[in-house]
Each structure stands twice: as C-alpha cells, then as structure tokens.
Amino acid sequence: MKAVTGKIISDKMAKTAVVEVTRFIVHPIYQKRMRRTSKFHAVNEMGAKIGQMVEMTEIRPISKLTNWKITKIIK
C-alpha cells in the first residue's frame, strides 16, 4: 500500500481532513527542482489538527473524494 506524508490544511469536516502533500520534480530541460503540491481527503480518526504533519495510507474508497486514511501523527 502507498504511504505518503503531508500537512493538514483543513479539518472542518466531521471525520475527514484535507492533507497537502508536497513533492519535488526535476525539470527535464533546465534540471531545476520544482515543487508540486497535491491535496487529498483522508479519514481522520486520529483527531489530527490543522498544521500537523501526518502519515497516511491508501484504502478503499470511502466516499467520492476520500480514499486515504491518516495512520500516524508525526509532529
């Protein structure tokens, strides 16, 4: 299963949090590192709050947008 780390940017929903995952890619011509961000909806049973770093794993689809689950609060 995939596991990624990210930062919680919203926890306004009842059991779901929005997690922002940042990754770096290298431009194919200029060889410069570029930052790319993605937002994922994750099940938040751990009670994580805004600003915390979390680790999440991919699970079966829970709803239309939610198919990740927060497994560990890192910081």
C-alpha positions as a Markdown table, in Angstrom:
| # | Residue | x | y | z |
|---|---|---|---|---|
| 1 | Met | 0.0 | 0.0 | 0.0 |
| 2 | Lys | 1.1 | 3.5 | -0.7 |
| 3 | Ala | 2.1 | 5.7 | 2.3 |
| 4 | Val | 2.8 | 9.4 | 2.0 |
| 5 | Thr | 3.4 | 12.2 | 4.4 |
| 6 | Gly | 1.7 | 15.6 | 4.3 |
| 7 | Lys | 0.5 | 18.6 | 6.3 |
| 8 | Ile | -3.2 | 19.0 | 7.4 |
| 9 | Ile | -4.6 | 22.2 | 5.9 |
| 10 | Ser | -8.3 | 21.7 | 6.9 |
| 11 | Asp | -10.1 | 19.7 | 9.5 |
| 12 | Lys | -13.6 | 21.4 | 9.2 |
| 13 | Met | -15.4 | 18.2 | 8.1 |
| 14 | Ala | -16.8 | 15.7 | 10.6 |
| 15 | Lys | -14.5 | 12.7 | 10.0 |
| 16 | Thr | -12.3 | 13.9 | 7.2 |
| 17 | Ala | -9.2 | 16.1 | 6.9 |
| 18 | Val | -7.6 | 17.7 | 3.8 |
| 19 | Val | -3.9 | 16.8 | 3.6 |
| 20 | Glu | -1.5 | 18.7 | 1.4 |
| 21 | Val | 1.4 | 16.6 | 0.0 |
| 22 | Thr | 4.5 | 18.3 | -1.4 |
| 23 | Arg | 6.8 | 16.6 | -3.8 |
| 24 | Phe | 9.8 | 17.8 | -5.9 |
| 25 | Ile | 10.3 | 17.0 | -9.6 |
| 26 | Val | 13.3 | 17.9 | -11.8 |
| 27 | His | 12.6 | 19.9 | -14.9 |
| 28 | Pro | 13.6 | 17.7 | -17.9 |
| 29 | Ile | 15.5 | 20.5 | -19.8 |
| 30 | Tyr | 16.6 | 23.0 | -17.1 |
| 31 | Gln | 17.3 | 20.5 | -14.4 |
| 32 | Lys | 15.8 | 22.8 | -11.8 |
| 33 | Arg | 13.9 | 21.3 | -8.8 |
| 34 | Met | 10.2 | 22.3 | -8.8 |
| 35 | Arg | 7.7 | 22.0 | -6.0 |
| 36 | Arg | 4.4 | 20.3 | -6.8 |
| 37 | Thr | 1.6 | 20.0 | -4.3 |
| 38 | Ser | -1.5 | 17.8 | -4.2 |
| 39 | Lys | -4.5 | 17.8 | -1.9 |
| 40 | Phe | -6.0 | 14.6 | -0.6 |
| 41 | His | -9.1 | 14.0 | 1.5 |
| 42 | Ala | -8.3 | 11.5 | 4.3 |
| 43 | Val | -10.2 | 9.8 | 7.1 |
| 44 | Asn | -9.2 | 11.5 | 10.3 |
| 45 | Glu | -9.9 | 9.1 | 13.2 |
| 46 | Met | -6.7 | 10.1 | 15.0 |
| 47 | Gly | -8.0 | 13.6 | 15.8 |
| 48 | Ala | -5.2 | 15.4 | 13.9 |
| 49 | Lys | -5.5 | 19.2 | 13.8 |
| 50 | Ile | -4.5 | 21.9 | 11.3 |
| 51 | Gly | -0.7 | 22.3 | 10.8 |
| 52 | Gln | 0.3 | 18.8 | 12.0 |
| 53 | Met | 2.4 | 16.5 | 9.8 |
| 54 | Val | 0.7 | 13.2 | 9.3 |
| 55 | Glu | 1.4 | 9.9 | 7.5 |
| 56 | Met | -1.4 | 8.4 | 5.5 |
| 57 | Thr | -2.0 | 5.2 | 3.6 |
| 58 | Glu | -4.3 | 4.4 | 0.7 |
| 59 | Ile | -7.5 | 2.5 | 1.4 |
| 60 | Arg | -10.7 | 1.5 | -0.4 |
| 61 | Pro | -12.9 | 4.4 | -1.5 |
| 62 | Ile | -15.0 | 5.7 | 1.5 |
| 63 | Ser | -16.8 | 8.4 | -0.4 |
| 64 | Lys | -16.5 | 10.3 | -3.7 |
| 65 | Leu | -13.2 | 12.0 | -2.7 |
| 66 | Thr | -12.0 | 10.1 | 0.3 |
| 67 | Asn | -9.7 | 7.1 | -0.2 |
| 68 | Trp | -6.8 | 7.8 | 2.2 |
| 69 | Lys | -6.6 | 7.2 | 6.0 |
| 70 | Ile | -4.4 | 9.0 | 8.5 |
| 71 | Thr | -2.3 | 6.4 | 10.3 |
| 72 | Lys | 0.2 | 8.3 | 12.3 |
| 73 | Ile | 0.7 | 11.9 | 13.6 |
| 74 | Ile | 4.4 | 12.8 | 13.0 |
| 75 | Lys | 4.6 | 16.2 | 14.5 |
